[in-house]
């Protein structure tokens, strides 16, 4: 829900992201986050709209970068825990992902 600054509210459309036989990619997760973080008005003046869209894309790419690093870091943690518990075969499967 968004406030228009005059006391009214505007109900936003619901967005649903689905995937089949996999989790969401960093790009999909970043798009979901950006939909919550920032919206750009269709009625904004063209130069301001263009600048806002460019800023939104830059933020999205930054989120993708760190989400990819987070995913790799989590796999490294899982790999290490599996090896520590004597599951080298499963750890190797995780390492190859």
N, CA, C and O atoms as a GROMACS GRO file, in nm:
protein
  388
    1UNK      N    1   0.084  -0.116   0.000
    1UNK     CA    2   0.000   0.000   0.000
    1UNK      C    3   0.089   0.123   0.000
    1UNK      O    4   0.187   0.128   0.075
    2UNK      N    5   0.058   0.221  -0.081
    2UNK     CA    6   0.137   0.343  -0.088
    2UNK      C    7   0.051   0.462  -0.047
    2UNK      O    8  -0.070   0.462  -0.071
    3UNK      N    9   0.112   0.561   0.014
    3UNK     CA   10   0.042   0.683   0.052
    3UNK      C   11   0.073   0.790  -0.051
    3UNK      O   12   0.186   0.799  -0.099
    4UNK      N   13  -0.026   0.869  -0.086
    4UNK     CA   14  -0.006   0.969  -0.191
    4UNK      C   15   0.034   1.106  -0.137
    4UNK      O   16   0.046   1.201  -0.214
    5UNK      N   17   0.057   1.118  -0.007
    5UNK     CA   18   0.101   1.244   0.051
    5UNK      C   19  -0.014   1.336   0.086
    5UNK      O   20   0.008   1.438   0.151
    6UNK      N   21  -0.137   1.304   0.046
    6UNK     CA   22  -0.252   1.387   0.074
    6UNK      C   23  -0.344   1.316   0.174
    6UNK      O   24  -0.446   1.371   0.216
    7UNK      N   25  -0.308   1.197   0.212
    7UNK     CA   26  -0.387   1.124   0.308
    7UNK      C   27  -0.454   1.001   0.249
    7UNK      O   28  -0.506   0.918   0.323
    8UNK      N   29  -0.455   0.989   0.118
    8UNK     CA   30  -0.515   0.873   0.053
    8UNK      C   31  -0.414   0.760   0.040
    8UNK      O   32  -0.296   0.777   0.068
    9UNK      N   33  -0.462   0.648  -0.004
    9UNK     CA   34  -0.373   0.534  -0.027
    9UNK      C   35  -0.400   0.477  -0.164
    9UNK      O   36  -0.507   0.495  -0.222
   10UNK      N   37  -0.301   0.408  -0.215
   10UNK     CA   38  -0.312   0.342  -0.345
   10UNK      C   39  -0.273   0.197  -0.324
   10UNK      O   40  -0.166   0.170  -0.269
   11UNK      N   41  -0.357   0.104  -0.366
   11UNK     CA   42  -0.328  -0.038  -0.351
   11UNK      C   43  -0.248  -0.083  -0.471
   11UNK      O   44  -0.288  -0.064  -0.586
   12UNK      N   45  -0.134  -0.145  -0.444
   12UNK     CA   46  -0.047  -0.196  -0.550
   12UNK      C   47  -0.091  -0.334  -0.593
   12UNK      O   48  -0.149  -0.409  -0.514
   13UNK      N   49  -0.062  -0.369  -0.719
   13UNK     CA   50  -0.089  -0.504  -0.768
   13UNK      C   51   0.002  -0.603  -0.697
   13UNK      O   52   0.118  -0.571  -0.669
   14UNK      N   53  -0.049  -0.721  -0.669
   14UNK     CA   54   0.032  -0.827  -0.609
   14UNK      C   55   0.117  -0.892  -0.719
   14UNK      O   56   0.068  -0.917  -0.829
   15UNK      N   57   0.242  -0.918  -0.689
   15UNK     CA   58   0.331  -0.987  -0.782
   15UNK      C   59   0.362  -1.124  -0.725
   15UNK      O   60   0.393  -1.137  -0.606
   16UNK      N   61   0.356  -1.225  -0.809
   16UNK     CA   62   0.385  -1.362  -0.766
   16UNK      C   63   0.498  -1.414  -0.854
   16UNK      O   64   0.492  -1.406  -0.976
   17UNK      N   65   0.600  -1.469  -0.790
   17UNK     CA   66   0.712  -1.530  -0.861
   17UNK      C   67   0.711  -1.678  -0.830
   17UNK      O   68   0.709  -1.717  -0.713
   18UNK      N   69   0.713  -1.761  -0.930
   18UNK     CA   70   0.717  -1.905  -0.910
   18UNK      C   71   0.833  -1.965  -0.988
   18UNK      O   72   0.886  -1.903  -1.081
   19UNK      N   73   0.872  -2.084  -0.949
   19UNK     CA   74   0.974  -2.159  -1.023
   19UNK      C   75   0.937  -2.306  -1.015
   19UNK      O   76   0.857  -2.347  -0.931
   20UNK      N   77   0.994  -2.384  -1.103
   20UNK     CA   78   0.963  -2.525  -1.106
   20UNK      C   79   1.092  -2.606  -1.094
   20UNK      O   80   1.185  -2.587  -1.172
   21UNK      N   81   1.097  -2.695  -0.997
   21UNK     CA   82   1.212  -2.783  -0.974
   21UNK      C   83   1.340  -2.707  -0.944
   21UNK      O   84   1.449  -2.754  -0.976
   22UNK      N   85   1.329  -2.590  -0.882
   22UNK     CA   86   1.447  -2.512  -0.842
   22UNK      C   87   1.402  -2.400  -0.750
   22UNK      O   88   1.283  -2.370  -0.741
   23UNK      N   89   1.497  -2.340  -0.684
   23UNK     CA   90   1.467  -2.220  -0.606
   23UNK      C   91   1.476  -2.099  -0.696
   23UNK      O   92   1.501  -2.111  -0.816
   24UNK      N   93   1.457  -1.983  -0.639
   24UNK     CA   94   1.466  -1.860  -0.716
   24UNK      C   95   1.612  -1.821  -0.738
   24UNK      O   96   1.695  -1.841  -0.649
   25UNK      N   97   1.642  -1.767  -0.854
   25UNK     CA   98   1.777  -1.721  -0.887
   25UNK      C   99   1.805  -1.588  -0.815
   25UNK      O  100   1.712  -1.521  -0.771
   26UNK      N  101   1.933  -1.551  -0.805
   26UNK     CA  102   1.964  -1.420  -0.748
   26UNK      C  103   1.896  -1.306  -0.825
   26UNK      O  104   1.854  -1.208  -0.764
   27UNK      N  105   1.884  -1.319  -0.956
   27UNK     CA  106   1.818  -1.216  -1.036
   27UNK      C  107   1.669  -1.205  -0.999
   27UNK      O  108   1.615  -1.095  -0.988
   28UNK      N  109   1.605  -1.320  -0.982
   28UNK     CA  110   1.463  -1.319  -0.944
   28UNK      C  111   1.445  -1.262  -0.803
   28UNK      O  112   1.353  -1.183  -0.779
   29UNK      N  113   1.531  -1.302  -0.712
   29UNK     CA  114   1.522  -1.251  -0.575
   29UNK      C  115   1.548  -1.100  -0.572
   29UNK      O  116   1.481  -1.027  -0.500
   30UNK      N  117   1.645  -1.054  -0.651
   30UNK     CA  118   1.674  -0.910  -0.656
   30UNK      C  119   1.555  -0.833  -0.712
   30UNK      O  120   1.523  -0.724  -0.664
   31UNK      N  121   1.488  -0.888  -0.812
   31UNK     CA  122   1.370  -0.822  -0.868
   31UNK      C  123   1.259  -0.814  -0.764
   31UNK      O  124   1.192  -0.712  -0.752
   32UNK      N  125   1.239  -0.922  -0.687
   32UNK     CA  126   1.140  -0.920  -0.581
   32UNK      C  127   1.174  -0.813  -0.477
   32UNK      O  128   1.086  -0.738  -0.432
   33UNK      N  129   1.301  -0.806  -0.440
   33UNK     CA  130   1.344  -0.705  -0.342
   33UNK      C  131   1.324  -0.565  -0.397
   33UNK      O  132   1.276  -0.476  -0.326
   34UNK      N  133   1.361  -0.543  -0.522
   34UNK     CA  134   1.348  -0.410  -0.580
   34UNK      C  135   1.202  -0.367  -0.589
   34UNK      O  136   1.171  -0.249  -0.576
   35UNK      N  137   1.112  -0.462  -0.610
   35UNK     CA  138   0.970  -0.428  -0.612
   35UNK      C  139   0.922  -0.378  -0.477
   35UNK      O  140   0.826  -0.301  -0.470
   36UNK      N  141   0.989  -0.420  -0.370
   36UNK     CA  142   0.956  -0.373  -0.235
   36UNK      C  143   1.031  -0.244  -0.200
   36UNK      O  144   0.979  -0.159  -0.127
   37UNK      N  145   1.152  -0.230  -0.253
   37UNK     CA  146   1.239  -0.117  -0.218
   37UNK      C  147   1.201   0.010  -0.293
   37UNK      O  148   1.198   0.118  -0.235
   38UNK      N  149   1.172  -0.004  -0.423
   38UNK     CA  150   1.160   0.116  -0.505
   38UNK      C  151   1.060   0.095  -0.619
   38UNK      O  152   1.061  -0.008  -0.686
   39UNK      N  153   0.976   0.194  -0.638
   39UNK     CA  154   0.889   0.196  -0.756
   39UNK      C  155   0.908   0.330  -0.826
   39UNK      O  156   0.946   0.429  -0.763
   40UNK      N  157   0.881   0.332  -0.954
   40UNK     CA  158   0.897   0.453  -1.034
   40UNK      C  159   0.761   0.486  -1.095
   40UNK      O  160   0.700   0.403  -1.162
   41UNK      N  161   0.716   0.605  -1.071
   41UNK     CA  162   0.585   0.648  -1.119
   41UNK      C  163   0.582   0.657  -1.271
   41UNK      O  164   0.675   0.708  -1.334
   42UNK      N  165   0.475   0.605  -1.330
   42UNK     CA  166   0.456   0.616  -1.474
   42UNK      C  167   0.437   0.761  -1.516
   42UNK      O  168   0.464   0.797  -1.631
   43UNK      N  169   0.391   0.845  -1.425
   43UNK     CA  170   0.364   0.984  -1.459
   43UNK      C  171   0.481   1.078  -1.428
   43UNK      O  172   0.468   1.200  -1.442
   44UNK      N  173   0.594   1.023  -1.386
   44UNK     CA  174   0.711   1.107  -1.357
   44UNK      C  175   0.761   1.173  -1.486
   44UNK      O  176   0.748   1.114  -1.593
   45UNK      N  177   0.817   1.294  -1.476
   45UNK     CA  178   0.875   1.358  -1.594
   45UNK      C  179   0.982   1.266  -1.655
   45UNK      O  180   1.057   1.203  -1.581
   46UNK      N  181   0.990   1.258  -1.788
   46UNK     CA  182   1.083   1.165  -1.854
   46UNK      C  183   1.226   1.166  -1.802
   46UNK      O  184   1.281   1.059  -1.780
   47UNK      N  185   1.291   1.283  -1.782
   47UNK     CA  186   1.430   1.278  -1.732
   47UNK      C  187   1.441   1.218  -1.591
   47UNK      O  188   1.535   1.145  -1.562
   48UNK      N  189   1.344   1.249  -1.506
   48UNK     CA  190   1.346   1.196  -1.369
   48UNK      C  191   1.316   1.046  -1.372
   48UNK      O  192   1.379   0.969  -1.300
   49UNK      N  193   1.221   1.007  -1.454
   49UNK     CA  194   1.187   0.865  -1.467
   49UNK      C  195   1.307   0.786  -1.517
   49UNK      O  196   1.337   0.679  -1.464
   50UNK      N  197   1.375   0.838  -1.619
   50UNK     CA  198   1.493   0.768  -1.673
   50UNK      C  199   1.602   0.754  -1.568
   50UNK      O  200   1.664   0.648  -1.556
   51UNK      N  201   1.625   0.860  -1.491
   51UNK     CA  202   1.727   0.855  -1.386
   51UNK      C  203   1.687   0.755  -1.278
   51UNK      O  204   1.771   0.679  -1.230
   52UNK      N  205   1.560   0.755  -1.239
   52UNK     CA  206   1.513   0.662  -1.136
   52UNK      C  207   1.524   0.518  -1.183
   52UNK      O  208   1.565   0.431  -1.106
   53UNK      N  209   1.488   0.491  -1.308
   53UNK     CA  210   1.499   0.355  -1.362
   53UNK      C  211   1.644   0.309  -1.369
   53UNK      O  212   1.675   0.193  -1.341
   54UNK      N  213   1.735   0.400  -1.407
   54UNK     CA  214   1.878   0.366  -1.410
   54UNK      C  215   1.928   0.335  -1.270
   54UNK      O  216   2.005   0.240  -1.250
   55UNK      N  217   1.887   0.414  -1.172
   55UNK     CA  218   1.927   0.392  -1.033
   55UNK      C  219   1.872   0.259  -0.983
   55UNK      O  220   1.942   0.184  -0.914
   56UNK      N  221   1.747   0.229  -1.017
   56UNK     CA  222   1.683   0.104  -0.977
   56UNK      C  223   1.761  -0.015  -1.034
   56UNK      O  224   1.785  -0.113  -0.963
   57UNK      N  225   1.800  -0.007  -1.160
   57UNK     CA  226   1.875  -0.116  -1.223
   57UNK      C  227   2.012  -0.134  -1.159
   57UNK      O  228   2.058  -0.246  -1.140
   58UNK      N  229   2.078  -0.022  -1.125
   58UNK     CA  230   2.208  -0.030  -1.059
   58UNK      C  231   2.195  -0.097  -0.923
   58UNK      O  232   2.278  -0.181  -0.887
   59UNK      N  233   2.092  -0.061  -0.847
   59UNK     CA  234   2.069  -0.124  -0.717
   59UNK      C  235   2.038  -0.273  -0.733
   59UNK      O  236   2.085  -0.356  -0.654
   60UNK      N  237   1.961  -0.306  -0.834
   60UNK     CA  238   1.927  -0.447  -0.858
   60UNK      C  239   2.053  -0.527  -0.888
   60UNK      O  240   2.070  -0.637  -0.835
   61UNK      N  241   2.140  -0.475  -0.972
   61UNK     CA  242   2.264  -0.546  -1.005
   61UNK      C  243   2.354  -0.562  -0.883
   61UNK      O  244   2.422  -0.663  -0.869
   62UNK      N  245   2.354  -0.464  -0.795
   62UNK     CA  246   2.430  -0.473  -0.671
   62UNK      C  247   2.374  -0.584  -0.582
   62UNK      O  248   2.449  -0.662  -0.524
   63UNK      N  249   2.242  -0.592  -0.573
   63UNK     CA  250   2.179  -0.700  -0.497
   63UNK      C  251   2.213  -0.837  -0.556
   63UNK      O  252   2.243  -0.930  -0.482
   64UNK      N  253   2.208  -0.849  -0.688
   64UNK     CA  254   2.241  -0.976  -0.754
   64UNK      C  255   2.384  -1.016  -0.720
   64UNK      O  256   2.409  -1.131  -0.685
   65UNK      N  257   2.477  -0.922  -0.729
   65UNK     CA  258   2.618  -0.949  -0.699
   65UNK      C  259   2.633  -1.009  -0.560
   65UNK      O  260   2.698  -1.112  -0.543
   66UNK      N  261   2.574  -0.944  -0.459
   66UNK     CA  262   2.590  -0.992  -0.322
   66UNK      C  263   2.508  -1.118  -0.293
   66UNK      O  264   2.549  -1.199  -0.210
   67UNK      N  265   2.397  -1.136  -0.359
   67UNK     CA  266   2.320  -1.260  -0.341
   67UNK      C  267   2.396  -1.379  -0.399
   67UNK      O  268   2.395  -1.488  -0.342
   68UNK      N  269   2.463  -1.358  -0.512
   68UNK     CA  270   2.545  -1.466  -0.569
   68UNK      C  271   2.659  -1.503  -0.475
   68UNK      O  272   2.689  -1.621  -0.457
   69UNK      N  273   2.723  -1.401  -0.414
   69UNK     CA  274   2.831  -1.428  -0.319
   69UNK      C  275   2.777  -1.498  -0.194
   69UNK      O  276   2.842  -1.587  -0.140
   70UNK      N  277   2.658  -1.458  -0.150
   70UNK     CA  278   2.597  -1.521  -0.032
   70UNK      C  279   2.569  -1.668  -0.059
   70UNK      O  280   2.594  -1.754   0.026
   71UNK      N  281   2.516  -1.698  -0.178
   71UNK     CA  282   2.484  -1.837  -0.213
   71UNK      C  283   2.612  -1.922  -0.213
   71UNK      O  284   2.612  -2.034  -0.162
   72UNK      N  285   2.719  -1.869  -0.271
   72UNK     CA  286   2.846  -1.942  -0.274
   72UNK      C  287   2.900  -1.961  -0.133
   72UNK      O  288   2.950  -2.069  -0.100
   73UNK      N  289   2.889  -1.859  -0.050
   73UNK     CA  290   2.937  -1.869   0.087
   73UNK      C  291   2.857  -1.974   0.165
   73UNK      O  292   2.914  -2.050   0.244
   74UNK      N  293   2.726  -1.978   0.143
   74UNK     CA  294   2.644  -2.078   0.212
   74UNK      C  295   2.681  -2.219   0.168
   74UNK      O  296   2.688  -2.310   0.250
   75UNK      N  297   2.705  -2.238   0.037
   75UNK     CA  298   2.748  -2.370  -0.010
   75UNK      C  299   2.882  -2.409   0.051
   75UNK      O  300   2.903  -2.526   0.085
   76UNK      N  301   2.972  -2.313   0.066
   76UNK     CA  302   3.101  -2.341   0.129
   76UNK      C  303   3.083  -2.384   0.274
   76UNK      O  304   3.150  -2.477   0.320
   77UNK      N  305   2.993  -2.318   0.346
   77UNK     CA  306   2.965  -2.355   0.484
   77UNK      C  307   2.907  -2.496   0.492
   77UNK      O  308   2.948  -2.575   0.577
   78UNK      N  309   2.811  -2.527   0.405
   78UNK     CA  310   2.750  -2.661   0.404
   78UNK      C  311   2.855  -2.765   0.369
   78UNK      O  312   2.860  -2.871   0.432
   79UNK      N  313   2.939  -2.737   0.269
   79UNK     CA  314   3.048  -2.827   0.230
   79UNK      C  315   3.137  -2.858   0.350
   79UNK      O  316   3.169  -2.974   0.377
   80UNK      N  317   3.178  -2.753   0.423
   80UNK     CA  318   3.268  -2.771   0.537
   80UNK      C  319   3.201  -2.852   0.648
   80UNK      O  320   3.264  -2.940   0.706
   81UNK      N  321   3.076  -2.825   0.677
   81UNK     CA  322   3.005  -2.899   0.782
   81UNK      C  323   2.988  -3.046   0.745
   81UNK      O  324   3.004  -3.134   0.830
   82UNK      N  325   2.956  -3.074   0.619
   82UNK     CA  326   2.943  -3.213   0.576
   82UNK      C  327   3.077  -3.287   0.588
   82UNK      O  328   3.080  -3.401   0.633
   83UNK      N  329   3.186  -3.224   0.548
   83UNK     CA  330   3.319  -3.286   0.559
   83UNK      C  331   3.355  -3.311   0.706
   83UNK      O  332   3.410  -3.416   0.739
   84UNK      N  333   3.324  -3.214   0.793
   84UNK     CA  334   3.355  -3.229   0.935
   84UNK      C  335   3.279  -3.346   0.996
   84UNK      O  336   3.326  -3.408   1.092
   85UNK      N  337   3.162  -3.375   0.943
   85UNK     CA  338   3.080  -3.483   0.996
   85UNK      C  339   3.104  -3.615   0.923
   85UNK      O  340   3.031  -3.712   0.943
   86UNK      N  341   3.207  -3.618   0.838
   86UNK     CA  342   3.244  -3.742   0.771
   86UNK      C  343   3.164  -3.776   0.646
   86UNK      O  344   3.160  -3.892   0.605
   87UNK      N  345   3.102  -3.679   0.585
   87UNK     CA  346   3.022  -3.702   0.464
   87UNK      C  347   3.091  -3.640   0.342
   87UNK      O  348   3.034  -3.556   0.273
   88UNK      N  349   3.213  -3.684   0.317
   88UNK     CA  350   3.291  -3.627   0.208
   88UNK      C  351   3.222  -3.644   0.073
   88UNK      O  352   3.234  -3.557  -0.014
   89UNK      N  353   3.149  -3.754   0.053
   89UNK     CA  354   3.081  -3.776  -0.075
   89UNK      C  355   2.971  -3.672  -0.097
   89UNK      O  356   2.959  -3.617  -0.206
   90UNK      N  357   2.891  -3.644   0.005
   90UNK     CA  358   2.786  -3.542  -0.008
   90UNK      C  359   2.848  -3.403  -0.018
   90UNK      O  360   2.796  -3.317  -0.090
   91UNK      N  361   2.956  -3.380   0.054
   91UNK     CA  362   3.025  -3.251   0.047
   91UNK      C  363   3.072  -3.224  -0.095
   91UNK      O  364   3.062  -3.111  -0.144
   92UNK      N  365   3.122  -3.326  -0.161
   92UNK     CA  366   3.170  -3.310  -0.299
   92UNK      C  367   3.055  -3.273  -0.392
   92UNK      O  368   3.074  -3.192  -0.483
   93UNK      N  369   2.939  -3.329  -0.372
   93UNK     CA  370   2.822  -3.295  -0.454
   93UNK      C  371   2.787  -3.147  -0.435
   93UNK      O  372   2.760  -3.076  -0.533
   94UNK      N  373   2.788  -3.101  -0.312
   94UNK     CA  374   2.760  -2.960  -0.284
   94UNK      C  375   2.866  -2.871  -0.347
   94UNK      O  376   2.832  -2.767  -0.404
   95UNK      N  377   2.992  -2.910  -0.338
   95UNK     CA  378   3.101  -2.828  -0.394
   95UNK      C  379   3.084  -2.810  -0.542
   95UNK      O  380   3.118  -2.705  -0.595
   96UNK      N  381   3.031  -2.910  -0.612
   96UNK     CA  382   3.017  -2.903  -0.758
   96UNK      C  383   2.901  -2.817  -0.804
   96UNK      O  384   2.891  -2.785  -0.923
   97UNK      N  385   2.811  -2.780  -0.713
   97UNK     CA  386   2.695  -2.699  -0.753
   97UNK      C  387   2.735  -2.562  -0.802
   97UNK      O  388   2.649  -2.483  -0.840
   0.00000   0.00000   0.00000
